[in-house]
Structures are given as structure tokens and as C-alpha cells.
Amino acid sequence: MAAISTKPRKVVCINTGQVYASINSAAREIGMNPSSLQRALIKCRMCCGKYYDYLPAELEGADSAELSRWRMARLLGIIDFCLKG
């Protein structure tokens, strides 16, 4: 049986590029309930006027240019999803 990771996943604000250590720290900093932020992450919805997503493990420690490219692609994906939805 595979072990379940208890390490918190990093969260990134797609709009600003701000990276948070966990959902709890992101929620605390933006003044939201962690479960509300988690629902927004899962359903690809805005939270406090911004989009948030989990930072992919392969981008941890990436340079700012690579993170910016990922953020732009993610934002375009969100826009496309909203237009179709």
C-alpha cells in the first residue's frame, strides 16, 4: 500500500504569482476560510477576486520566468474553461 503524503501542497495565486506554503497559510493571508479556498481550487473558481492553484511539484524551485509561463498558460486555460462553461 502506498503511503499518503502529509506534506502540505504549495498554493500559488495565478494573478500575482505569490506562492504560499499551504492552503492554510494562503487562506489566513487573504482572510478566507481554508475550505472555501479549497473549493475554489477544485472547481477552478475565483476566491477574493483572484484565481489560485496548487503549485506543481516540478515547478517548486523554478525560476521566475518558468513560473510566469506556467501562470500565463494556467490563466489562459481558466479563461477558456469559463468561456465554454
Rosetta blueprint (number, residue, H / E / L):
1 M L
2 A L
3 A L
4 I L
5 S L
6 T L
7 K L
8 P L
9 R L
10 K L
11 V E
12 V E
13 C E
14 I L
15 N L
16 T L
17 G L
18 Q L
19 V E
20 Y E
21 A L
22 S L
23 I H
24 N H
25 S H
26 A H
27 A H
28 R H
29 E H
30 I H
31 G L
32 M L
33 N L
34 P H
35 S H
36 S H
37 L H
38 Q H
39 R H
40 A H
41 L H
42 I H
43 K H
44 C L
45 R L
46 M L
47 C E
48 C L
49 G L
50 K E
51 Y L
52 Y E
53 D E
54 Y E
55 L L
56 P L
57 A H
58 E H
59 L H
60 E L
61 G L
62 A L
63 D L
64 S H
65 A H
66 E H
67 L H
68 S H
69 R H
70 W H
71 R H
72 M H
73 A H
74 R H
75 L H
76 L H
77 G H
78 I H
79 I H
80 D H
81 F H
82 C H
83 L H
84 K H
85 G L
